[in-house]
Amino acid sequence: MQIPDTYPDALTDELAPYGFEFSSVSADEEGGAIVAFLAEPESFVRANPGLGIAESYGTAWPPANLRLLLLFDRFGDPFHIDFETIDLMSWAAAADPGLHARLSSMADPADEAAAVGEALGAALHPDRADADEYLE
């Protein structure tokens, strides 16, 4: 499966604000593709302390890098987007079905890349409900 040439650059633009750098595009065993981005662990966790990433590693903390992986099937469809403690596809399916639809389609690779950035940002910094909403 061939990833569009412009896709890694579009993803790089979307993920750079969160501290990610492009790592690689590789083929998987079933004819699909894996796109990998890396982030420096300690600075990422300092900027995003509530995710439980350091705790998930236990005594193996810190790893060399934190990885965001995008998995594509042999037809070119994205089917899994995983970052450490967050499954972005599952998160988006529950939180924003429209965003999930954009994450699941490569009809417009630039829009899919933008959706990855939006989903990551929303998952990292979820809107907190105003306490007054619970008291009404």
N, C-alpha and C positions, 0 to 999 in steps of 0.2 A: 504494500500500500504506500503510495507516494503522498507525502504531506505537501501542500502547495508551498512553493519557494518563499512566498511573502509571509507565511504563517508564523514561523519562529520570530521574525522581526516584529510582527504585530503583537505577539504575546510578550516579547521583551519590553515593548513600550508600555503595555498594560501592567506588567508585574514588577517593573523596576521600582515604582514608588513604595512597594512593600519589601524591598531589599532582595529581590530575586534576580539571579543572573542566568542566562541561557547556558545549558550544559550540553545537551545532545539530542539528536533524533536517531533512533535506532529501530531496527525491525524486531518484531517479537516472533516467537516460534510458530504462531498460527497465521502469519502473513499480514499481521497488523503492524502498527507503529507505536512507539513510546517516545514522547517528548518530555524531556526532563529539564527542570530548573532547580537551582540550588540557592540556599540562603545561609548566611553565617549564623550559627545557632544562638550564641550568647546575646548578640545585639538584637536578634529577632525576638527572643523571649523577653528581653528587657522592654522592648517596644510593645509587646503583646503578652503581658503576664498572665492573663486569665485563661489561657487555652490548655494548661496542664501538659505542655509539651515536655518540659524538663522532668516533671514527675513521671511521665510515661516511659522515660529512659531509665529511671532508677539510678543505680550505681554506674551505668554506662554513659551518663551525661558528662560532658557534652560530646555528641557525635562530631565527625569531621564537618558535616553539612546537614542541613535540613533539606528534604527533597519534596518538590511538587511534581507529580507525575500525571501526565495526560495519556490515556490509553485509547487507541483507535483500533476498530476491528478491520478485517481485511477489505471491507467495502469503503473504508474511509470515514466511518461514523464514530464520533467520540462516544465511549460507553463508560468510562470511569475517569474521574479527576480527583486525585487523592493528595492531600497535604497533611502529613503527620497525623494529628488527631481529628482531622476534618475530611469527610467524604463530601466534596462539593456537589456532586451530582445528587446524592441523597438529600443533602441539606436544601438545595434549590428545589427539588421535587416537593418537599414539605413546605418550604417558606415562600416560594414564588414560582408557580408552575410556568409562567411566561418566560422567566429567566431560565428555568430548566429546559424548556423547548429550544431556546437559543443556544444553550450549552450542548445540546444533543444533535445539532445540525451544522454541517460544514457547507451548506448552500451558499453562505456568505462568510468565508474564513475571517475577514476583518471583524465582522459582527460577533462571531463565535469567540474570537480573542477578546473583544471588549466585554463579552458576557463573562468570561473567565475572570477578568479583572474586577468586574462588578460583584460577582459571587464571592470572590475571595475577600474583597473589602467588606461586604455585608456580613460574611461569616466571622471575620476578625473583629468587627466593631458593630455588633447588633444594636439596633435602636433599643434603648431602655424605655420601658413604659413609664409614664409619669405617674407618681404615687397617687395623684388626684383621680386618675382613671379608675383605680381600685376602690376609692372611697365614695364614688357617686352612687 
